[in-house]
Amino acid sequence: MTSKLVERRQCPECAENGRDISQDNLAVYSDGHLYCFSCNYYKPSKEEFEDLTFTFEYLPWRGVNKKTMEFYDVFTRIDANGAPVAIGFRYPAGQRKVRSLVEKDFRWEPVGNTNKSGLFGQDKFTPGAHKYVTITEGELDALSLHQVCGGPVVSVQSASTAGRDCTNSRSWLNSYERIYLAFDN
């Protein structure tokens, strides 16, 4: 089901931090979920929150094997009919970026502030334990590269947040001698 924008309100997260003076950062959708385009605050709809008709499994996907999915704690949401419907990428502070396999879009699960989440996968590697770290532009790219090459591979949330994500993880990144970037063109 596609949800439509109903109204815009002041975001409670932004208001708490002295932002959103125009009081319109928070989008309210017809299914009841809320999303702030400024700070990425997310609150699920009542149906989303109460929908317990699914299970979670570590399923191989697009050539990434189960072992790699488990290592990065990337789960696949399976509906009551046994069909994969979404993949969740867990970030160090507990947030999950969810990719719908049905609608081909991304959204964030309602845990914390995504502006402070850092790099996907950084919590899987001890700071400075290797000479290098590789940063990719996508979570699936990080999984694929780690599976093929080994070593620490992490990902930014998106190209538009890469600077912020790396800044949030600066001390962790500075523990490595070299940083390789493997971004899309």
C-alpha positions in Angstrom: 0.0 0.0 0.0 1.3 3.4 -0.9 1.0 6.1 1.7 0.4 9.8 0.7 1.5 13.0 2.4 -1.3 14.5 4.4 0.2 17.4 6.2 3.4 19.0 7.5 4.1 19.8 11.2 6.9 20.8 13.5 9.4 18.0 14.1 9.7 17.2 17.9 13.4 16.2 17.5 14.2 19.4 15.6 12.2 21.6 18.0 14.1 20.1 20.9 17.3 21.1 19.3 16.2 24.7 18.4 15.5 24.0 14.7 12.4 23.8 12.5 11.3 27.4 13.2 9.0 27.2 10.2 7.3 24.2 11.9 7.0 22.1 8.7 9.9 19.6 8.7 7.8 16.7 9.8 5.7 14.9 7.1 2.6 13.2 8.3 1.4 10.4 6.0 -2.0 8.8 5.4 -1.1 5.5 7.0 0.0 7.4 10.2 3.8 7.2 9.9 5.9 10.3 10.4 9.2 11.4 8.8 11.4 14.5 9.2 13.3 15.4 6.1 15.8 17.5 8.1 16.9 15.2 10.9 15.5 11.8 9.7 13.3 11.4 12.7 10.9 8.5 12.0 7.8 7.1 13.8 6.1 4.1 12.3 2.4 3.8 11.6 0.3 1.8 14.1 0.0 -1.0 11.6 3.7 -1.1 11.0 4.4 -1.2 14.7 1.8 -3.9 15.4 2.5 -6.1 12.4 4.0 -9.2 13.9 3.2 -11.5 11.0 6.8 -11.7 9.8 10.0 -13.4 10.8 13.6 -12.4 10.3 16.3 -14.6 8.7 19.8 -14.2 7.4 19.2 -15.0 3.7 21.8 -14.9 0.9 21.0 -12.1 -1.5 22.6 -10.8 -4.7 25.6 -13.1 -4.3 26.2 -12.1 -0.6 26.3 -15.3 1.4 24.5 -16.1 4.8 27.8 -15.9 6.7 28.5 -12.3 5.6 24.9 -11.3 6.3 25.2 -12.7 9.8 28.6 -11.0 10.3 27.1 -7.6 9.5 23.8 -8.4 11.2 21.8 -7.8 8.0 18.5 -9.5 8.2 15.8 -10.3 5.7 12.1 -9.8 6.8 10.0 -12.7 5.6 6.2 -12.3 5.4 3.6 -14.9 6.6 3.7 -16.5 3.1 7.4 -17.1 3.2 8.3 -14.3 0.8 11.2 -11.9 1.5 9.8 -8.4 1.7 12.7 -6.2 3.1 16.3 -6.2 4.1 17.5 -4.3 7.3 21.0 -2.9 7.6 21.9 -2.2 11.3 24.1 0.8 12.0 26.4 1.1 15.1 23.9 3.1 17.2 21.1 0.6 16.6 19.3 2.3 13.7 18.2 0.2 10.8 18.1 1.3 7.2 15.4 -0.9 5.6 15.3 -1.6 1.9 11.9 -2.8 0.7 12.1 -5.6 -1.8 8.5 -5.0 -2.8 8.5 -1.2 -3.4 12.2 -0.7 -4.1 12.7 2.1 -1.6 14.6 2.8 1.6 13.4 4.0 5.0 14.7 4.2 8.6 13.4 2.2 11.5 12.4 4.4 14.5 15.6 4.1 16.7 17.6 7.2 17.5 18.9 10.0 15.2 20.3 8.9 11.9 22.4 12.1 11.7 24.7 10.6 14.4 24.7 6.9 13.3 28.2 6.9 11.7 29.4 4.3 9.2 27.5 1.1 8.5 29.6 -1.8 9.7 32.2 0.1 11.8 31.1 -1.7 15.0 32.2 -5.0 13.4 35.9 -4.1 13.3 38.3 -3.2 16.1 39.7 0.3 15.5 43.2 0.1 14.0 43.3 -3.7 13.9 44.2 -3.5 10.2 46.4 -1.1 8.2 43.5 0.0 6.0 39.8 0.4 5.8 37.6 0.7 2.7 34.5 2.9 2.6 31.8 2.2 0.0 28.7 4.2 -1.0 26.2 1.4 -0.2 25.7 -1.2 2.5 25.4 -4.0 0.0 28.6 -2.9 -1.7 30.3 -3.1 1.7 29.1 -6.7 2.3 30.1 -7.7 -1.2 33.6 -6.2 -1.0 34.2 -7.7 2.5 33.1 -11.1 1.3 35.5 -11.0 -1.7 38.5 -9.2 -0.1 38.1 -9.5 3.6 39.4 -6.8 5.9 37.4 -3.9 7.3 34.8 -2.5 4.8 32.2 0.0 5.9 29.6 2.2 4.1 28.2 5.7 4.3 24.4 6.1 4.4 24.4 7.8 1.0 26.5 10.0 -1.2 24.8 13.1 0.1 25.6 12.2 3.7 29.1 10.9 3.2 30.9 13.9 4.7 28.7 13.9 7.8 29.0 10.1 8.2 32.8 10.2 8.0 33.0 13.2 10.4 30.9 11.3 12.9 33.3 8.4 12.6 36.5 10.5 12.4 38.3 9.0 15.4 37.5 5.5 14.3 38.7 6.2 10.8 41.9 7.9 12.1 42.9 4.6 13.7 43.8 3.3 10.2 46.9 4.1 8.2 45.0 4.2 4.9 41.4 4.9 3.9 40.3 3.6 0.5 37.1 5.0 -1.1 35.1 2.7 -3.3 32.2 5.0 -4.4 29.9 4.8 -7.4 30.7 7.2 -10.3 
